[in-house]
Amino acid sequence: VTYNGYLDVMHYYAEMSAMGDFTDKNPGRIVNVSIPLLVVHALDDPLITWKAVVDNEGPRHPSNLVQTGSGNLMILLTKAGGHIGWPL
């Protein structure tokens, strides 16, 4: 991580994540989306938990998250789909 100029692993993930450094006090970069953005995530994704995008309560609860920023964020959580795609 330090080889690429990051202070530590948390700094790397804060910079590389689409959510940014998302905390209770800092809504991260996701609220600065200037064009409509649809985030599609499967609940059964074996590699990235759905909690990377949303949470059951607090600022990352879907109803709170989509009301931040300019209103350009839409979240679609599907029951199945895995990590690669969704069966037709």
Sequence and secondary structure as in RCSB ss.txt:
>XXXX:A:sequence
VTYNGYLDVMHYYAEMSAMGDFTDKNPGRIVNVSIPLLVVHALDDPLITWKAVVDNEGPRHPSNLVQTGSGNLMI
LLTKAGGHIGWPL
>XXXX:A:secstr
 GGGT SSHHHHHHHHSSS SB SS B GGGG  S EEEEEETT SSS GGGT  SSGGGSHHHHTTSTTS EEE
EEES  TTT    
